Amino acid sequence: MLFPTVEFAAFFALIFGLSWSVAAWPTLRKWVLVLASFFFYGWWDYRFVALLFNCTVVNYMFGIWIDRTVHERTRKAILITAVTANLAVLVYFKYTGFFLATLSDILAQFGMVGAVKVFEVVLPVGVSFYTFQGISYVVDIYRRDMRAIDSPLDLLLFKSFFPQLVAGPIVRASEFVPQLSPEHTTTEIRATRALILIGVGLLKKVILANYLSTDLVSPVFSSPREYGTIDMILASYGYAIQIYCDFSAYTDMAIGFALLLGYEFPTNFNQPYRAESLQDFWRRWHISLSTFLRDYLYIPLGGSKQGKWKTYRNLMITMVLGGLWHGAAWNFVIWGVLHGAGLAVERLSGELLRRGKKPGPKYRANPWKIIATFHFVCLTWIFFNAESFSTAIEFLESFGNTEITAKMLTPLSLILISVGMMTQFVPGDWLDTMEQRLYRIPLPLQATGLAALVVMVTAFSPGALAPFIYFKF
């Protein structure tokens, strides 16, 4: 059930009306949202509803156990068991096929062809997101950053809440669960902000991302040998805009739908292509994942407090595992290696440049740094989007096809890429400004405007709506 579809519109309209009609009974409202969320998840594949439920129950029990245990060594042992249980689910469903295929290839080098039976495991949609939620929950309890959730219903709603269930953002219990308390109960809906986010998300996904995918990115990436240098450059830029528009569109709409139901999610994107460094890029891109990797992997490894070489090691481990989180393939490993190496080199060069220099006044944005960072990110996206490592190498080699005439250099592709880049340099407070300006317009008129936008976007869409890119992660 994709967000920009008639099925989801009908589903959300029903749940919106039903949930607010029982707002005077908070427990009943929670049950409505939980049942709706499990129905939403079951729409994708009913076989995995039990998996989501069982993961929630396991994390509930471990959370209570950790919270009520006094002895530190025992608490740590319980934590390790809880994290292992969450990772076991992720590893089995996401990496079994990859590990078996790799082992089979290694054994084949020694003449043992077919010694390992390779099989694929069906990947449950959203499993990467809700297992990471489970990990953050038990770790935060262990660190005493929060108490265990006593109400199983509250934890069920936190883990299954449908706006963020299948593709994030990775909402933490400490951010969401306090909003379920009776003291936080509100009847106010930030409808204007929600409608803006949903409308912008529709435009980014249905128009920008889909047209770039169908008319530029997919044709070139699927057969790079057939295209020349200019087309390769265009496709590289095109995919950078496509993945940003596709993923940020989902989180825009997720945040908007959550707001309509009375809950707030953290921002997940902040104009990442205006970043002046890779470190700045990761503060702006998929913020919920980058902060998760920082707080639950990089810092526990030692962060930057154990000397520079261990800092570089920690950066590399964090980014390689971040790459593997996105997919069980060597091209994702290379993507992580490139970002880890880039962050390490960036940190080292920054330390060398700062030696002997006195602190000066804060400088303005450096366009050359923005350009360099953007092109490095575009290079790494080639490995991210390629079907395999060999396909990525084939794509890179095709940049040398200078004799092939450009086929994809069209006004539409240039306009889409340009508009996508322009979104990175509008004022950072654009959402607040729009909300303030549109707030005085009567809400029915705002809703009518969104409905008109939906009709227009549908009329100009390139055809069947493609699934969001991050659904496969």
Secondary structure, 3 states (H helix, E strand, C coil): CCCCCHHHHHHHHHHHHHHHHCCCCHHHHHHHHHHHHHHHHHHHCHHHHHHHHHHHHHHHHHHHHHHHCCCHHHHHHHHHHHHHHHHHHHHHHHHHHHHHHHHHHHHHCCCCCCCCCCCCCCCCCCHHHHHHHHHHHHHHHHCCCCCCCCCHHHHHHHHHCHHHHCCCCCCCHHHHHHHHCHHHCCCCCCHHHHHHHHHHHHHHHHHHHHHHHHHHHHHHHHCHHHCCHHHHHHHHHHHHHHHHHHHHHHHHHHHHHHHHCCCCCCCCCCCHHHCCCHHHHHHHCCHHHHHHHHHHHHHHHCCCCCCHHHHHHHHHHHHHHHHHHHCCCHHHHHHHHHHHHHHHHHHHHHHHHHCCCCCCCCCCCCHHHHHHHHHHHHHHHHHHHCCCHHHHHHHHHHHHCCCCCCCCCCHHHHHHHHHHHHCCCCCCCHHHHHHHHHCCCCHHHHHHHHHHHHHHHHHHCCCCCCCCHHHHC
